[in-house]
Amino acid sequence: KKQLIPYVLVQNAEGRLLSYRRCGSEKRLAQKLSLGIGGHVNDGDRKDSLFDTLIAGVRREIKEEIGADIEPESLKLLGLINEEQTEVGHVHTGVVFSLLVDESALIFDAEIGSPQWIDPNTLDKTSAELWSFLALKLL
């Protein structure tokens, strides 16, 4: 069975998306370019409904990875990523959200390597993870 993983496209006021090199513990994604912030939902994120549990996980991940305290209403649900081409896709389904942020207020965690704001049309297909491209289609 696949695990649901929140995956958030973080956008600034100019419409640019946060991109970064993955430097975290997920070896299957190490050093790949990513547009998504997110990760596993933990037991501490558990709420009364599945959707509220996912939102709690997103809020925690956003706080940990980019230092932003967000309100649930600031997230826009875009859709799902369900692919079987990658090792990650074999065991995870992405729940994709978008989030508009004030980039000047962000504090990046060590897992966010070389953060940059990019025009989504310039994403490098040779070094980016598949989920970034699939999430862009939903945006």
N, C-alpha and C positions, 0 to 999 in steps of 0.2 A: 504494500500500500504506500502511496505517496504522502509525504508530509507537506502541509501548506506552509509556504514561506512568503511573508510580506516583502514586497519589492517596491521601493518608492523612488520615482523620478523627481529629483529636487530641482526646481526651476527658480531663476531669479527674475527680477522685474523686466529685464530686457528679453526674456524668453530663452536665455541660455540655460543649459543643463549642467549640473555638477557632474564631472567625470573624474575618475581617479584610478590608480593602479591598486589592485587588491594586494594587501600586505597582511591579511589576517590568517587565521588558523585553517581555513578551508583550502587544502592543498590542491583540489581540483580546479580552483580558480586563481591560484597564486600568480601574481604579476600580470593578470589580464586586465585590460581596460574595462571599466564598468560605469554604467550610469545609475545603477541601483543601490540604494541604501536599504538595508534590512537584514533579516536573518531568522533564525529559529525562534518560535514562540516558546516561552518557558512556562513552567507550572505557576510561577508567580504572576503571570499575565492573565490567568484564568478569570473569566467573568461569567455572567449568566448566559450569554449567547456566544455562538461561534464568532459572529461579526465583532462583537465587543471585545472578545479575547484577541482577535487579530489586531484591532485598533490599539489595544493596550500594548501588544507586542511591538507594533510600529512606533508608538510613542516612546517606548523604552529604547528601542534601537536608534531612533533619531536623536534622542538625548545622549546616548552613549557615543555615537559615531560622529555627530556634527554639533553637539552641544546645544541643540535647540529644544525649548519646551514648546510643544505645539498643542493646539486644541483639536479635538476630533473633527470638528467642522471644517478645519483647514485642509483635510485630506479629501481628495476626489478619487473615488473608485473608478478605475479604467477598464479592468477586466482580468482575465486569467492567462497565464502562460502554462501550457501543457505540451511539452515536447519530449521526444524519446531519442534525440540525437546525441545528447551529451550524458556523461556520468551523473551530473547534477540533475538533469531532466528525468532520468530513470527513477529517481527517488523523491523528487520534489515537484510540486505545482506552485507556480508563482501567483500571488494575489497582488496585482499591480495597482498602485496609487500614484497620483501626482501631488506635489506640494509646492506652493509658492512661498519663498522665504526671502528675508532680508539678509543678503549674503554677508554684510558687514558684522552681523551678530554671531557668526558661526565660529566654533572652536573644533578643529578636526582632531579626531582620535588617531593614534598611530596606525590603525588598520587602513586609514584613508591615505594612501600614498600619492603624492604629487597632485593634490586637488586642483582642478582647472574648471573654468566655466566655458563651455563650447557651444557653438551653433550645432543643433542636433543633425543638421544635414552634412556635417563634416566628420561624423564618427568614422574612425579608421576600422574598416572591416577586417583587416588582417590581424589586429591585436585585441579586439574587443570580444567580450563574452557574448554568446548567442542571445542570452536573455535581454541584453541591452537593445539589440535590434528588434526583438519581438515586442518588447515594451514600447519602443518608439512607434511601432505600428499602431498600438493602442492609443497613444497620445495624439 
